[in-house]
Amino acid sequence: MLTSKDMLKFLSNQLSSEEIRYFEHHPRQLLRKLDGAITEATVLFSDLVSFTKFSEEHNLEKVRLLLKTTLPPIAGEIRQAGGAVDKYIGDAIMAIFGAPEYPRHELDLVVWAAFRMHERIDQCERELNVLGINPQKIKVGICTGEIVFVRLEDNGHDELTILGKTVNRAARLSTLSEEQRVFIDERTYERLSPTMRENCLERKPFNKRGCKFYYYPLEHWPSYFIPRRLIKFENDNH
């Protein structure tokens, strides 16, 4: 769940220095203040390819080692790009980036983070081999739009999470994504720099089970080259 420290970073450009100091000493007050707040943000979902199959075929210790080896490095790329990890859901990571605080084209940083996540999972191959685990791949979906903060309290313990259509769509894009690729929605696409957008290949339609969108498939390139594995989806009403 999102911590008060995460949220102070997220809101750093919206709070005065006095407010920041106050909430640093009264973190629960910040979580209470944010409960029900609606804002625009960018949500990233990622998960391991074929994790369900892996967990069915291996013992719990192997599953534990897989997640401990792969999730921390890719979560590190999210934080490096200014994102905050909301939660781990089994093999999946859900993260939030403060889209309103970015200059117009700085959502490139979120996409670059996704590229770097792909690279970091590739770099885990040697460590996984030592553990007797085959190399892994991830899928990533990114969506920008309105979210609402929800404060959850249980036995005196406060936590904060996010909900909304944007969250649902990011999760859908991650599910639809293919290994070594990134799927993004239309609003994220519009916030990218011209250079990033120009690297989309020919637009292709998708229409399956009531889900309609267009996408741009790109191939796997290291992040120090121009990205070529970005896929853009147009927003739909489903």
Buried (B, 14 or more C-beta within 10 A) or exposed (E): BBBBEBBBBBBEEEBEEEBEEEBEEEBBEBBBBBBEBEBBBBBBBBBBBBBEEBBEEBEEEBBEBBBEBBBEBBBBBBBEBBBBBBEEEEBBBBBBBBBEBBEEBBBBBBBBBBBBBBBBBBEBEEEBEEEEBEEBBBBBBBBBBEBBBBBEEEEEEBBBBBEBEBBBBBBBBBEBBEBBBBBBBBBBBEBBEEEBBEBBBEEEEEEEEEEBBBBBBBEBBEBEEEBBBBBBBBBBEE
